[in-house]
Amino acid sequence: MGRLIHFEIHVEDMERAQTFYGEVFGWSFQDWSDFAGMPYFGAVTGDDSEPGVNGALMQRQGPPPQTGQAVNGFTCTMNVENYDATHEKIMANGGTVALPKHALPGMAWQGYYLDTEGNVFGVHQPDENAK
């Protein structure tokens, strides 16, 4: 079975991206640049005892996505306890709304944002009462 075990987020400004993901989601980073031969920072996204996947920020090798273009890769979605508080952190740290918060009825609140590097990501708060 091909289970997802790692992700990479392509970034132009490594410090800016680390600050964004660290401040918004509490991620920590480990410098793996020597292994990768380019700026590459492992992203620890949570405690290993919890479900989830760790990944990395890697130096973008081409132009950033154009604003408004369709997603042409994977979109990562982060599970959060408080959607509205996360929204405020995203906005305060330079993110922008791509698709506003909406209900997945009976399941969750969902929305999409652009990070400081122009990448789309999702935010998901489980809530059986979402309408």
C-alpha positions, 0 to 999 in steps of 0.5 A: 500500500502506498501510504503518505509518509512525507510531504514537501512544500516548495518555498522561495524564502525559507526564513519567511516560510519557517516563520509562517508555519511555525507561528500558525501551526507550531511546527519546528524545523531541522536543517537537512540541507547537507543531505539534500544539497540545497536549502531543505528543512525538515518540518516536525508537525506534531508529536509522533504519538498523534496521527499525522505526517512530517515533511519539509520545506524545500527551496523552490526550483522554479517560478512560484504559482500564479495567483488564481491558477488552478492547483497543479499538485497536492494540497495539504490540509491541516487539522485544527482545534479552532478554525477561527483562531487559526484563521486569525494567525494565518492572516496575522502572519501574511497568509491570504484567503483562497476559499473562505470557511464553509461547512462540510455539513455534519462533519467539519469546517473547511477553508483554503488559504495561500501561504507566504510563498503562494502555495494553497493549503487547507484548514479543517476543524471537525464539528458534527454541528457544522451546517 
